[in-house]
Amino acid sequence: MWLSASATFLLFTLRSVLAIPDAARFLTYVPPSPNLWTLIGACTGGRCPGTESGTLKSDNYPGNYPDKADTKYILETEQGSTILLTFQAFSLEAPLDDRCLRDYVKVIDSDDNTELAILCGDEKPAPLKSTRNKMTLIFYSDESVNKEGFQANWKSVQNPKSGEFKSPNYPELYERNTDITEILEAPKGSRIEITIKDFRTEFYYDYLTVTDGDGNEIAGYSGKYDQYNQYDQDDRDHYYNYDYYEYCQDPDQIPETLRSPKNKLILRFYSDGSVQSRGFRLTWKHID
């Protein structure tokens, strides 16, 4: 019986292997490093998979990224959580006049508008956290210098179920020209209850507003109030949208507790450039 060349080679190889003593036949398997497994599954653009955690990287990392990259990464977790982004490696073209104008990573908050950071250069950035359950990154490169790029890990962080919100420096004087926003979001099906513990602002000009998740401004506070003495009648301003709430029977009294109609509230504190006061403190919690 004639054998083909390939069959003859296979038979010769098999006989050679069988002739090797048993102790010498074991092959050593060396698995890929954990970093390699991470990079194989890393998101390189688009809507990144998963709602709990993941890895993203620039195109071709750890090789140099290409010219004229313009890549968007969309991260999204479960409602009621936030996203923590941590860079493991970062090497982009250096800034120009202290500005990231050539190659950069732009990190955008959950509202698809607020910029959390614009990053470039070789310094590894500090961790970044979204205000809600979405974060977007945009990686851009021009047509000149190419470097290794970046690798980052992200994970879902569950929001606390209670907390407090205070004016800056409370109980000391808040700064002039303050404009800060706090976004509170509970899981779907839950609501948010806020309780005012202390309130002292310049009447009318410095104020706290409360807006629901649909953009309806439903409450406002200004002047002097605490949970024991209520507002001074001649030095207070507050209002409520009674289409949404039944706060209290007496319209001249500010209710101690306010409850959201849905699972989201936006608190905004504003002060002008003149009189300062000690500000406010309120507590909040998720309710069913």
C-alpha positions, 0 to 999 in steps of 0.5 A, spaced: 500 500 500 502 506 497 502 512 502 501 519 500 507 524 502 503 527 507 500 521 510 507 518 511 510 524 514 504 524 519 506 516 521 513 518 521 511 524 526 507 519 530 512 514 531 517 519 533 512 522 539 511 514 541 518 513 542 519 519 547 519 517 554 512 518 558 516 523 562 518 527 557 511 528 553 508 533 557 507 540 554 507 546 558 501 551 557 503 558 558 496 562 558 496 569 556 497 575 561 490 578 564 492 584 561 491 581 554 485 578 556 482 585 558 484 588 551 481 582 547 474 584 550 475 591 551 470 596 547 474 600 542 468 605 540 460 605 540 455 603 545 460 599 550 457 592 552 455 591 559 451 595 565 456 593 571 463 594 568 468 594 562 474 596 559 475 601 553 481 603 549 484 607 543 484 603 537 490 599 536 492 600 543 498 598 546 500 600 539 500 607 536 493 610 535 492 612 527 491 619 525 484 622 524 481 618 529 474 621 531 471 615 536 465 616 541 464 611 547 458 610 550 457 607 557 450 606 560 449 603 567 442 601 571 438 607 573 439 610 580 447 608 579 453 612 577 459 611 573 466 611 575 472 611 570 479 610 572 484 610 567 490 604 567 494 607 561 494 614 558 499 617 553 497 622 548 500 628 544 502 633 548 497 640 549 498 646 545 499 652 550 496 648 556 490 646 552 488 640 549 487 642 541 491 636 537 489 629 540 485 629 546 479 625 550 473 628 552 469 626 557 461 628 557 457 627 563 450 624 563 446 630 560 450 629 554 452 636 555 457 637 561 464 636 560 467 633 566 474 633 563 478 634 556 485 630 557 491 630 553 499 629 554 502 623 558 500 624 565 494 619 567 488 622 569 484 622 576 478 618 576 472 621 573 465 620 576 458 621 572 452 624 576 447 619 573 448 613 569 451 615 563 457 617 560 460 619 553 467 619 551 470 622 545 477 620 542 480 625 537 487 625 534 489 630 528 494 628 522 501 629 526 504 625 532 501 618 534 502 615 541 500 609 545 493 612 547 489 610 553 486 604 556 481 605 562 476 601 566 469 603 568 464 600 573 457 602 576 457 605 582 450 604 586 448 611 589 446 612 596 439 611 599 440 618 603 444 624 604 444 631 605 445 637 601 448 644 604 450 650 601 458 651 600 461 653 607 455 651 611 454 654 616 459 659 615 457 664 609 457 662 602 461 665 597 458 670 592 456 668 585 455 661 587 451 657 582 451 649 584 446 644 582 445 637 585 442 631 582 438 626 586 436 620 582 432 614 585 431 607 582 425 607 578 418 606 582 421 610 588 421 617 590 425 622 593 423 626 600 427 632 602 427 635 609 429 642 610 433 643 617 436 650 616 435 656 611 438 663 611 439 666 605 439 673 602 431 675 601 429 674 594 436 675 591 439 668 593 435 662 592 434 654 592 430 651 586 427 644 586 426 641 579 423 635 577 426 630 572 421 633 566 424 640 567 418 642 571 420 647 577 416 645 583 419 649 589 423 655 591 426 657 597 429 664 599 430 668 605 430 665 613 427 659 615 428 653 620 424 647 622 422 650 629 420 658 627 418 657 620 419 663 615 419 670 618 413 673 614 416 679 612 423 676 610 421 670 606 419 668 599 417 661 597 412 657 592 410 651 590 406 648 584 400 645 587 399 641 580 404 637 583 403 637 590 399 638 596 404 641 601 400 644 607 394 647 608 397 654 610 400 657 604 404 662 608 408 656 611 413 652 608 412 645 609 418 641 612 418 635 608 417 635 600 416 629 596 418 628 588 412 626 584 417 621 580 424 618 581 428 625 580 429 631 583 434 637 581 436 642 586 440 648 584 442 654 589 444 661 586 447 667 590 448 674 587 454 678 588 452 682 594 449 680 601 452 673 604 448 669 609 450 662 612 446 658 607 442 652 608 442 644 610 437 639 608 437 632 608 434 627 603 432 619 602 429 615 597 422 612 599 417 607 596 
